Amino acid sequence: MKEYLQATPILDYNSTVIQHLVASRNWKEKDEFQKILEIYCFVRDEIKFGYNVDDAIPARSVLADGYGQCNTKGTLFMALLRSVGIPCRIHGFTIDKSLQKGAMTGFIYHLAPKNIVHSWVEIFFQKKWLNIEGFILDLHYLNKLQEKFSECSGSFCGFGVATNDFKNPQIDWNKNDTYIQKEGINQDFGIFNSPDEFFKKYSQKLSPFKKWFYQNIARKMMNRNISKIRDK
């Protein structure tokens, strides 16, 4: 399990801000279950759903932003888990861009690659690996989305969601797998020890112009779209 507990440039849990957070929440003093539960809820709900400048930013930057998506929230989740001795790894995929429709609109959606790099975190708990993906959307945003599409009782795809049960997605952790985008997965890249290894091999398929456009214009518009839903 040693490789699943190491700090890396992206999983920079030795940074001052992350160590301060861990100490302020007394996470190291909790039992294993409570450590995972409290860190999971923190990343899910206190770090809002939103789009950062890049997937491969370090955990301290995700914390500073106060928001993230699947890959960046996963980075922060992993860094916090490793900082308190919980082994974890990353499982890489792609998702169909239809999952992002609504957050992405108009020409931004048109310009986006069809397959978007995605990941979830696997944690080792009670002698088995669990898939943890349900932290991506903060509850406030998800609840507002459920209100907006209150007529939907089954499958839903869009606005950062891909689930077969929109009213009751599997997002609460109690020694179980959690999911919120799983039904959008269309390619499996396998398991990696760290985000550093994964993003070195797989990155979003964007030309230099599209990358600049995403970082400087598109993601800001996407974050505004998300905020409009959350703040209604």
C-alpha positions as CSV (number, residue, x, y, z in Angstrom):
1,M,0.0,0.0,0.0
2,K,3.0,2.3,0.2
3,E,2.6,3.7,-3.3
4,Y,-1.0,4.6,-2.5
5,L,0.0,6.8,0.4
6,Q,2.8,8.9,-1.2
7,A,2.8,12.6,-1.8
8,T,3.4,13.7,-5.4
9,P,3.7,17.2,-7.1
10,I,-0.1,17.0,-7.7
11,L,-1.0,15.2,-4.5
12,D,0.9,17.9,-2.5
13,Y,-0.6,17.1,0.9
14,N,2.6,18.3,2.7
15,S,1.8,21.9,1.6
16,T,1.0,24.3,4.4
17,V,-2.6,25.0,3.5
18,I,-3.5,21.3,3.3
19,Q,-1.8,20.5,6.5
20,H,-3.6,23.4,8.2
21,L,-7.0,22.2,6.9
22,V,-6.3,18.7,8.1
23,A,-5.3,19.9,11.6
24,S,-8.2,22.3,11.9
25,R,-10.7,19.5,11.2
26,N,-8.9,17.0,13.5
27,W,-9.1,14.4,10.8
28,K,-6.0,12.6,11.9
29,E,-7.6,11.9,15.2
30,K,-10.7,10.2,13.8
31,D,-11.2,6.5,13.1
32,E,-10.9,5.3,9.5
33,F,-14.6,5.4,8.6
34,Q,-15.0,8.9,10.0
35,K,-11.9,10.2,8.3
36,I,-13.2,9.0,4.9
37,L,-16.8,10.2,5.5
38,E,-15.8,13.7,6.7
39,I,-13.2,14.2,3.9
40,Y,-15.7,13.0,1.4
41,C,-18.4,15.4,2.5
42,F,-15.9,18.2,2.6
43,V,-14.8,17.7,-1.0
44,R,-18.4,17.1,-2.2
45,D,-20.1,20.0,-0.5
46,E,-17.6,22.6,0.7
47,I,-15.7,22.5,-2.6
48,K,-18.3,23.6,-5.2
49,F,-18.7,22.0,-8.6
50,G,-16.9,24.1,-11.2
51,Y,-14.2,24.2,-13.8
52,N,-10.6,25.0,-12.9
53,V,-7.9,26.2,-15.3
54,D,-6.5,22.7,-15.9
55,D,-6.9,19.1,-14.8
56,A,-3.3,18.7,-13.6
57,I,-3.2,21.4,-11.0
58,P,-2.0,20.5,-7.4
59,A,-4.4,19.8,-4.6
60,R,-3.5,23.1,-2.9
61,S,-4.7,25.0,-6.0
62,V,-8.0,23.2,-6.0
63,L,-8.5,24.1,-2.3
64,A,-7.6,27.7,-3.1
65,D,-10.1,27.9,-5.9
66,G,-12.8,26.4,-3.7
67,Y,-14.3,24.6,-6.7
68,G,-13.5,21.7,-9.0
69,Q,-14.8,19.0,-11.3
70,C,-14.2,15.2,-11.5
71,N,-10.4,15.3,-12.0
72,T,-9.6,18.2,-9.7
73,K,-11.9,17.4,-6.9
74,G,-10.5,13.9,-7.1
75,T,-7.0,15.3,-6.7
76,L,-8.0,17.1,-3.6
77,F,-9.8,14.1,-2.2
78,M,-6.8,11.9,-2.8
79,A,-4.4,14.3,-1.2
80,L,-6.5,14.6,1.9
81,L,-7.0,10.9,2.2
82,R,-3.3,10.2,1.9
83,S,-2.5,12.9,4.4
84,V,-4.5,10.9,7.0
85,G,-3.2,7.5,6.0
86,I,-6.0,6.2,3.8
87,P,-4.7,4.4,0.7
88,C,-6.2,5.6,-2.6
89,R,-5.6,5.5,-6.4
90,I,-7.1,6.9,-9.5
91,H,-9.1,5.2,-12.2
92,G,-9.1,7.0,-15.6
93,F,-11.8,7.1,-18.3
94,T,-13.4,9.3,-20.9
95,I,-17.0,10.5,-20.8
96,D,-19.2,11.6,-23.7
97,K,-19.5,15.4,-23.8
98,S,-23.3,15.1,-23.7
99,L,-22.9,14.8,-20.0
100,Q,-21.7,18.4,-19.9
101,K,-24.5,19.9,-22.0
102,G,-26.2,22.6,-20.1
103,A,-23.0,23.6,-18.3
104,M,-21.5,23.9,-21.8
105,T,-23.8,25.7,-24.2
106,G,-23.9,26.9,-27.8
107,F,-20.5,27.1,-29.6
108,I,-18.6,26.1,-26.5
109,Y,-20.4,22.7,-26.6
110,H,-19.8,22.5,-30.3
111,L,-16.0,23.1,-29.9
112,A,-15.6,20.6,-27.1
113,P,-14.0,17.2,-27.9
114,K,-16.6,14.4,-28.0
115,N,-14.6,12.4,-25.4
116,I,-13.6,14.2,-22.2
117,V,-11.0,12.8,-19.8
118,H,-12.6,11.7,-16.6
119,S,-11.6,9.9,-13.4
120,W,-12.8,8.6,-10.1
121,V,-11.0,7.8,-7.0
122,E,-10.6,4.3,-5.6
123,I,-10.1,4.0,-1.8
124,F,-8.9,0.9,0.1
125,F,-11.3,0.3,3.0
126,Q,-11.9,-2.8,5.1
127,K,-9.7,-4.9,2.8
128,K,-11.4,-3.9,-0.5
129,W,-11.3,-1.2,-3.1
130,L,-14.3,1.1,-3.4
131,N,-15.2,3.4,-6.4
132,I,-15.8,7.0,-5.3
133,E,-17.2,9.4,-7.8
134,G,-20.2,10.9,-6.0
135,F,-18.3,13.9,-4.7
136,I,-18.2,15.8,-8.0
137,L,-21.4,17.8,-7.6
138,D,-22.0,19.8,-4.4
139,L,-25.4,19.0,-2.9
140,H,-26.7,22.6,-3.2
141,Y,-26.1,22.5,-7.0
142,L,-27.5,19.0,-7.4
143,N,-30.6,19.9,-5.4
144,K,-31.2,23.0,-7.5
145,L,-30.8,20.9,-10.6
146,Q,-33.3,18.3,-9.3
147,E,-35.7,21.2,-8.7
148,K,-35.2,22.6,-12.2
149,F,-35.9,19.1,-13.8
150,S,-38.4,17.9,-11.1
151,E,-40.4,15.9,-13.7
152,C,-37.4,13.6,-14.3
153,S,-37.6,10.4,-12.2
154,G,-35.3,8.1,-14.1
155,S,-32.1,8.5,-16.2
156,F,-30.6,12.0,-16.6
157,C,-27.7,13.2,-18.7
158,G,-26.4,16.8,-18.7
159,F,-25.3,19.6,-16.5
160,G,-22.5,17.4,-15.1
161,V,-24.8,14.4,-14.3
162,A,-25.1,11.0,-15.9
163,T,-27.1,8.7,-13.7
164,N,-29.9,6.2,-14.0
165,D,-31.7,7.5,-10.9
166,F,-31.8,11.3,-11.0
167,K,-34.0,11.7,-7.9
168,N,-31.8,9.4,-5.8
169,P,-28.3,9.2,-7.2
170,Q,-25.8,7.1,-5.3
171,I,-23.9,10.0,-3.8
172,D,-23.9,9.3,0.0
173,W,-21.0,7.3,1.4
174,N,-21.5,4.6,3.9
175,K,-18.8,2.0,3.1
176,N,-20.1,1.8,-0.5
177,D,-19.3,2.9,-4.0
178,T,-20.7,6.3,-5.0
179,Y,-21.4,7.6,-8.5
180,I,-22.8,10.7,-10.3
181,Q,-21.3,10.6,-13.8
182,K,-20.7,6.8,-14.3
183,E,-23.4,6.4,-17.0
184,G,-21.5,8.8,-19.3
185,I,-18.3,6.7,-19.4
186,N,-17.4,5.5,-22.8
187,Q,-13.7,4.4,-22.5
188,D,-11.7,2.8,-19.7
189,F,-8.0,3.7,-19.3
190,G,-7.4,1.6,-16.2
191,I,-5.9,2.3,-12.8
192,F,-3.0,4.6,-11.9
193,N,-1.1,5.2,-8.7
194,S,-1.5,9.0,-8.9
195,P,-3.0,11.8,-11.0
196,D,0.5,12.7,-12.0
197,E,0.9,9.3,-13.8
198,F,-2.6,9.5,-15.4
199,F,-2.4,13.1,-16.7
200,K,1.1,12.5,-18.0
201,K,-0.3,9.8,-20.3
202,Y,-3.9,11.2,-20.9
203,S,-5.0,14.8,-21.3
204,Q,-7.9,16.6,-22.9
205,K,-7.8,16.6,-26.7
206,L,-7.5,20.3,-27.2
207,S,-5.5,22.3,-29.8
208,P,-3.4,25.2,-28.4
209,F,-6.1,27.6,-29.4
210,K,-8.9,25.5,-27.9
211,K,-6.9,25.1,-24.7
212,W,-6.4,28.9,-24.5
213,F,-10.1,29.5,-25.3
214,Y,-11.2,27.0,-22.6
215,Q,-8.9,28.4,-19.9
216,N,-9.7,32.1,-20.5
217,I,-13.3,32.2,-21.8
218,A,-15.2,28.9,-21.9
219,R,-14.7,27.7,-18.4
220,K,-15.7,31.1,-17.0
221,M,-18.9,31.0,-18.9
222,M,-19.5,27.4,-17.8
223,N,-18.9,28.4,-14.2
224,R,-21.5,31.2,-14.6
225,N,-24.0,28.8,-16.0
226,I,-23.5,26.5,-13.0
227,S,-23.7,29.5,-10.5
228,K,-27.0,30.6,-12.1
229,I,-28.5,27.2,-11.3
230,R,-27.0,27.0,-7.8
231,D,-28.1,30.6,-6.8
232,K,-31.7,30.4,-8.0
